[in-house]
Amino acid sequence: MTTPADIKVNVHDFDEVRQSLQVIKMLLVRARTLVDTAQNEMLGFSTVSSAVNYVEIANAATGNDPSVMAVGDDVTIDLVIGGKGGGGVELSNDVEVVGTLIASGGIQITAPDEIVSDTDGDINLTPNGNGRINLHGVKWPTNNPGPNENDVATIDASGDLLFKTLASAGIASTAHKDTHDPNDGSDALDTAAPSTNVTPEAGNSVGTSHTFARSDHMHNVPCGTAVSTTTANAEGTAPTFARSDHTHALHDHDHTGDAGDGGTLDASVIASGVLAAARGGSGTHRTLGRWAADALIIPTSTAPDRKSYMDRPVLVFDDAANEYATTPSFSLPGDYTNGTVKATIWYCVETATSNDVAFTVQVEAITPADAVDMLTASSFDTANAGTDTVPGTAKRLASFDITLSNKDSMAVGDLMRIRLNHDSANDTASDDSIVFAIEVWEDLS
């Protein structure tokens, strides 16, 4: 590049130099376009008469930003950047606005872009003049800026978002009342009452108003007589899921019985102040264990024969032998009350029509930690004996009970076994005894 030091002017050439400088000045004044090496336009300039404001482009050192600024004589100068025709200004990266962003037309944000404030900063949207803030068809009118404290938001038919007081919006403001509060007489729950006094003998009338819950009376099925604490109560007048006309202190019966069907619930009774209900049969019978003949265990010797008649498994005890069979081990149920225990034996004989069959029943009750060798020893209590006269017609089913007075101090949780022994010495029927089943039960009468 030629510097002033490189220019040597010959006084004889002064006129020529002066003329060249005038030409250069004229070119600089008239120049309006910068071109690239291919003579294509890159940057154009336009002139304004008496211009005092202009654009200053500044470079920057490391860590600082270059700038394009409006400068000049005026105190406040805007920098106008625009596109041609319908074109706009496109910025490829984020735009940082240090002051205020003012849009004289509109601002359009295309999803998924967002308007995000700085940390904990507000986003304030204020329309110009009578303009509105329109959020997907819901318009915030300029004449109802709101909201005020305790206002509610409503939208009218024009899509205007309005803020109103509860009263002007047609909403009654009332305090919520707890439906489980004390009876203070101020709401429907408190004032509702049965039309008659509450009694345990009969169903009570309906309250005087609808309520969420009434804890001061009940609605039951009327019973025929007054409720007694010592005897069975009368049948309800309609089928019920559970008998509401008397109480049930124990859980050993079902709640499916209804009025007068003879079910276990209907037969329930109260004994010694505690209700005891049947598991089957009468209300005085609690089964502790029941076994068909094929469930009994027979020994390797002195054992009855296993047979089956019409698919009924049986044990055939020889008339002249003392044969026996034993139940599997079982745990004494938790509802056992240490009452009278009995064994029922179901049997028949093949030909005899008179005289007696005879059996004995033994109880083994072992409590954990008892001094019994569980692998080599038994501990059955003394036998309980019983006889029964056979039916007058051969092969007819019969049953009889033996009271188990000797019951080995059986208690809830004991590991139990029952042994059925044929008593040939007292059997006078002169016929084999055919046993179908045995049951051990507690007599609650």
C-alpha positions in Angstrom: 0.0 0.0 0.0 1.3 3.4 -0.9 1.8 5.8 2.1 2.3 9.5 2.1 6.0 8.9 2.6 6.1 7.0 -0.6 4.7 9.8 -2.7 7.2 12.0 -4.3 5.8 15.1 -6.0 7.8 16.8 -8.7 6.9 20.5 -8.9 6.7 20.1 -12.6 3.9 17.5 -12.1 1.9 19.5 -9.5 -0.9 20.4 -11.8 -1.3 16.7 -12.8 -1.4 15.6 -9.1 -4.0 18.3 -8.3 -6.2 17.1 -11.1 -5.9 13.4 -10.0 -6.9 14.3 -6.4 -10.0 16.1 -7.7 -11.0 13.0 -9.6 -10.6 10.8 -6.6 -12.7 13.1 -4.4 -15.5 13.1 -7.0 -15.4 9.3 -7.1 -15.6 9.0 -3.3 -18.6 11.4 -3.1 -20.5 9.7 -5.9 -19.8 6.1 -4.9 -23.0 4.3 -3.5 -22.1 0.6 -3.8 -19.4 -1.7 -2.7 -18.8 -4.6 -5.0 -17.0 -7.9 -4.6 -14.1 -9.2 -6.7 -16.6 -10.3 -9.4 -18.0 -6.8 -9.4 -21.3 -7.9 -7.8 -22.9 -5.5 -5.4 -22.4 -6.2 -1.7 -23.3 -3.0 0.2 -25.2 0.1 -1.0 -25.3 3.6 0.5 -27.8 6.4 0.2 -27.4 10.1 1.0 -29.6 12.4 3.0 -29.4 16.1 2.7 -27.9 17.8 5.8 -27.4 14.4 7.5 -26.1 14.5 11.1 -26.8 11.0 12.3 -25.1 7.9 10.9 -24.2 4.3 11.6 -21.0 3.4 13.4 -19.5 -0.1 13.1 -17.0 -0.9 15.8 -14.8 -4.0 16.1 -13.9 -5.4 19.5 -11.0 -6.9 21.4 -11.0 -10.5 22.8 -14.0 -11.1 25.1 -16.0 -8.2 23.8 -18.7 -7.9 21.2 -18.5 -5.9 17.9 -21.3 -3.4 17.5 -23.5 -1.6 15.0 -24.7 1.6 16.6 -26.7 4.7 15.6 -24.6 7.8 16.4 -24.8 11.5 15.5 -25.9 14.9 16.8 -29.4 13.9 18.1 -29.8 12.8 21.7 -32.1 9.9 20.9 -31.6 8.0 17.7 -33.4 4.7 16.6 -31.6 2.2 14.4 -34.0 1.1 11.6 -33.5 -2.3 10.1 -36.1 -3.6 7.6 -36.7 -6.1 4.8 -37.9 -5.4 1.3 -41.6 -5.6 0.5 -43.2 -8.2 2.8 -39.8 -9.4 4.0 -38.7 -9.0 7.6 -35.5 -9.2 9.6 -34.4 -12.7 10.5 -32.0 -13.3 13.4 -30.4 -16.7 13.4 -29.5 -16.9 17.1 -31.0 -15.7 20.4 -32.0 -12.0 20.7 -31.0 -10.3 23.9 -33.1 -7.2 24.7 -31.4 -5.0 27.2 -34.2 -2.4 27.3 -37.8 -2.7 26.2 -39.0 -4.5 23.1 -41.7 -2.3 21.5 -43.7 -3.7 18.5 -45.7 -1.1 16.5 -47.3 -3.9 14.5 -47.5 -7.4 16.0 -45.3 -10.1 17.5 -45.8 -13.6 16.2 -44.2 -16.6 18.0 -44.4 -19.9 16.2 -44.4 -23.1 18.4 -42.5 -24.6 19.9 -40.8 -21.3 20.7 -41.5 -19.8 24.1 -41.5 -16.5 26.0 -39.3 -17.1 29.0 -38.5 -14.5 31.7 -35.3 -14.1 33.6 -35.0 -15.8 37.0 -38.2 -14.9 39.0 -39.1 -12.3 36.4 -42.6 -11.3 35.4 -43.9 -11.3 31.8 -46.0 -8.2 31.3 -48.3 -8.1 28.3 -49.9 -4.6 27.7 -51.8 -3.9 24.5 -51.7 -0.5 22.8 -54.6 1.8 23.1 -57.9 -0.1 22.9 -56.2 -3.3 21.9 -56.7 -6.6 23.8 -54.6 -9.5 24.9 -56.1 -12.5 23.0 -55.1 -15.9 24.3 -56.6 -18.6 22.0 -59.9 -16.8 21.6 -60.2 -15.6 25.2 -59.8 -11.8 25.2 -58.7 -9.7 28.1 -60.6 -6.4 27.7 -59.0 -3.1 28.5 -62.1 -2.0 30.5 -61.8 -4.8 33.1 -58.1 -5.1 34.0 -58.7 -6.9 37.4 -58.5 -9.1 39.2 -59.2 -7.8 42.6 -59.0 -9.9 45.8 -61.7 -12.5 46.1 -62.8 -12.0 42.5 -63.8 -14.9 40.2 -63.0 -15.2 36.5 -65.9 -15.5 34.0 -66.0 -15.5 30.2 -68.9 -13.8 28.5 -70.5 -14.7 25.1 -68.0 -12.5 23.2 -65.1 -14.3 24.7 -64.2 -11.5 27.0 -62.4 -12.5 30.2 -64.1 -10.7 33.1 -63.3 -10.6 36.8 -66.3 -10.2 39.1 -67.1 -10.4 42.8 -68.9 -13.6 43.9 -72.2 -11.7 44.3 -72.1 -10.1 40.8 -71.2 -13.4 39.3 -74.3 -15.0 40.9 -72.3 -17.2 43.3 -73.4 -17.5 46.9 -70.5 -17.6 49.3 -71.3 -19.8 52.3 -68.9 -21.5 54.7 -68.5 -25.3 54.3 -70.0 -27.2 57.3 -68.4 -30.3 58.6 -71.0 -33.1 58.5 -69.4 -34.8 61.4 -69.5 -31.9 63.9 -71.3 -31.9 67.3 -75.0 -31.4 67.3 -75.3 -27.6 67.3 -78.7 -27.5 65.6 -77.6 -25.4 62.6 -77.8 -27.8 59.6 -79.9 -30.6 58.2 -77.7 -33.2 59.8 -78.3 -31.8 63.2 -82.0 -31.2 62.8 -82.9 -34.6 61.3 -84.5 -36.8 63.9 -86.4 -40.1 64.0 -90.2 -39.6 64.3 -90.3 -42.0 67.3 -88.0 -42.9 70.1 -85.2 -45.3 69.4 -85.9 -48.7 70.8 -84.0 -52.0 70.6 -87.3 -54.0 70.1 -88.5 -52.6 66.8 -87.4 -50.9 63.6 -87.0 -47.2 64.0 -88.6 -44.6 61.7 -86.8 -42.6 59.0 -85.3 -39.3 59.9 -87.2 -36.1 59.0 -84.7 -35.0 56.3 -82.0 -36.3 54.0 -78.7 -36.5 55.8 -75.1 -37.5 55.0 -75.0 -39.8 58.0 -77.0 -40.2 61.1 -75.1 -41.6 64.1 -77.9 -41.1 66.6 -80.3 -43.8 65.5 -80.4 -47.0 63.5 -82.8 -48.6 61.0 -83.3 -52.3 61.5 -85.8 -55.0 60.6 -88.5 -55.3 63.2 -88.6 -58.5 65.2 -91.7 -60.2 66.5 -90.9 -60.0 70.2 -88.6 -58.0 72.5 -84.9 -58.8 72.3 -83.7 -61.0 75.1 -80.2 -61.5 76.4 -80.7 -65.1 77.5 -82.9 -66.7 74.8 -83.1 -67.0 71.1 -84.9 -64.0 69.5 -87.9 -64.1 67.3 -87.5 -64.3 63.5 -87.2 -61.1 61.5 -90.2 -60.2 59.3 -88.2 -60.1 56.1 -85.1 -61.8 54.7 -82.0 -59.9 55.7 -78.2 -60.2 55.0 -77.6 -60.2 58.7 -80.1 -60.5 61.6 -80.4 -57.0 63.0 -82.9 -57.9 65.7 -80.3 -59.5 68.0 -76.6 -59.5 68.5 -73.9 -62.1 67.7 -71.0 -62.2 70.0 -69.1 -65.0 68.3 -67.9 -65.4 64.7 -68.5 -69.1 64.3 -71.7 -68.8 62.4 -72.6 -67.3 59.0 -74.8 -64.2 58.2 -76.6 -65.7 55.3 -79.7 -67.1 57.0 -83.0 -65.2 56.5 -86.4 -65.2 58.2 -87.8 -68.7 58.9 -85.7 -70.8 56.6 -84.2 -73.0 59.4 -80.6 -72.0 58.6 -77.9 -71.9 61.1 -78.4 -68.2 61.9 -82.1 -68.8 62.6 -81.2 -71.5 65.1 -78.7 -69.5 67.0 -79.1 -69.2 70.7 -77.6 -67.4 73.6 -75.9 -69.5 76.3 -74.4 -68.1 79.5 -74.6 -64.6 78.1 -72.5 -65.4 75.1 -74.1 -66.3 71.7 -73.2 -69.7 70.5 -74.4 -70.7 67.0 -74.4 -73.9 65.1 -72.2 -74.9 62.2 -74.8 -77.4 61.2 -77.8 -79.1 62.8 -79.1 -77.5 66.0 -77.8 -74.4 67.7 -76.2 -76.6 70.4 -73.8 -78.5 68.2 -70.2 -77.3 67.4 -68.3 -79.7 65.2 -64.6 -80.2 66.1 -63.8 -82.8 63.5 -65.6 -85.1 61.0 -64.1 -88.0 58.9 -65.5 -90.4 56.4 -64.3 -94.0 56.7 -61.7 -93.7 53.9 -60.0 -90.9 55.8 -59.3 -93.1 58.9 -55.9 -94.7 59.3 -55.8 -98.5 59.9 -52.9 -100.4 61.6 -50.9 -103.2 59.9 -52.6 -105.7 62.2 -56.0 -106.0 64.0 -57.3 -103.7 61.4 -60.9 -103.5 59.9 -61.3 -104.2 56.2 -61.7 -101.4 53.7 -64.6 -101.8 51.4 -67.0 -99.8 49.3 -70.7 -100.2 48.8 -72.4 -98.1 46.0 -69.3 -95.8 46.0 -69.6 -95.4 49.8 -66.2 -96.2 51.4 -66.6 -98.1 54.7 -64.6 -99.9 57.4 -65.9 -103.4 58.2 -65.2 -104.4 61.9 -65.1 -108.1 62.6 -67.8 -109.1 65.1 -65.3 -111.3 67.0 -62.2 -109.0 66.9 -61.1 -105.9 68.7 -60.1 -103.9 65.6 -59.4 -100.2 65.5 -58.9 -97.2 63.2 -57.5 -93.7 64.0 -58.2 -90.2 62.6 -55.4 -88.1 61.1 -53.9 -85.5 63.4 -55.8 -82.2 63.6 -55.6 -79.0 65.7 -58.4 -78.4 68.2 -60.3 -75.3 66.9 -60.1 -72.0 68.6 -63.8 -71.8 69.3 -63.7 -74.9 71.6 -65.1 -73.8 75.1 -64.2 -76.9 77.2 -67.7 -78.1 77.2 -69.1 -81.6 76.9 -67.5 -83.5 74.0 -69.3 -86.4 72.2 -68.5 -88.7 69.3 -71.2 -89.8 66.8 -70.7 -93.0 64.8 -72.7 -93.8 61.6 -73.0 -97.5 60.9 -75.1 -100.4 59.7 -75.0 -104.2 60.0 -75.5 -106.7 57.1 -77.9 -109.3 58.6 -78.6 -108.7 62.3 -81.9 -107.1 63.3 -81.6 -107.2 67.1 -79.1 -106.8 69.9 -76.3 -104.3 70.2 -73.1 -103.1 68.5 -70.4 -101.9 70.8 -67.5 -99.4 70.3 -65.1 -97.4 72.4 -63.6 -94.0 71.5 -60.3 -92.7 72.8 -58.9 -89.1 72.8 -55.2 -88.1 72.3 -54.5 -84.4 73.0 -50.8 -83.4 72.8 -49.7 -79.9 73.8 -46.5 -78.6 72.3 -43.6 -79.5 74.6 -45.5 -82.4 76.2 -43.2 -85.3 77.3 -44.4 -87.6 74.4 -42.0 -89.2 71.9 -43.9 -88.3 68.7 -42.1 -91.0 66.6 -42.5 -94.0 68.8 -45.3 -93.5 71.4 -49.0 -92.8 71.7 -50.8 -91.1 74.6 -54.5 -91.9 74.2 -56.7 -91.4 77.3 -58.9 -94.1 78.9 -61.5 -95.4 76.5 -65.1 -94.1 76.5 -67.6 -96.9 75.8 -71.0 -97.0 74.1 -73.5 -99.4 72.6 -76.5 -99.1 70.2 -79.3 -101.4 69.4 -79.3 -102.2 65.7 -82.3 -101.3 63.4 -85.1 -103.8 63.1 -84.3 -104.0 59.3 -80.9 -105.2 58.2 -78.6 -102.8 56.2 -80.4 -99.7 57.5 -78.2 -96.7 58.5 -78.0 -96.0 62.2 -76.0 -93.6 64.5 -75.4 -93.2 68.1 -73.4 -90.9 70.4 -70.6 -91.7 73.0 -69.8 -89.0 75.6 -66.1 -88.5 75.8 -65.7 -88.0 79.6 -62.1 -89.1 79.3 -60.8 -86.4 76.8 -57.1 -86.2 77.8 -57.4 -82.6 79.1 -57.9 -81.4 75.5 -57.4 -77.6 75.0 -57.4 -75.1 72.1 -54.3 -75.6 70.0 -53.6 -79.2 71.0 -52.6 -81.7 68.3 -55.5 -84.2 68.4 -56.2 -87.8 67.3 -59.4 -89.9 67.9 -59.3 -93.7 67.9 -62.4 -95.8 67.2 -62.2 -99.3 68.7 -64.6 -102.2 68.1 -65.6 -103.7 71.6 -66.1 -107.3 70.7 -66.7 -108.3 74.4 -69.9 -106.2 74.6 -71.0 -106.6 71.0 -74.1 -108.9 71.0 -75.4 -108.3 67.4 -73.4 -111.4 66.1 -72.7 -109.5 62.9 -69.9 -107.4 61.5 -70.2 -103.7 62.1 -69.9 -101.5 58.9 -68.8 -97.9 59.8 -69.4 -95.0 57.3 -68.1 -92.0 59.3 -67.3 -90.6 62.7 -67.7 -87.0 64.1 -66.4 -85.4 67.3 -68.4 -82.4 68.5 -69.0 -80.1 71.5 -72.4 -80.1 73.0 -73.4 -76.5 73.9 -76.8 -77.2 75.4 
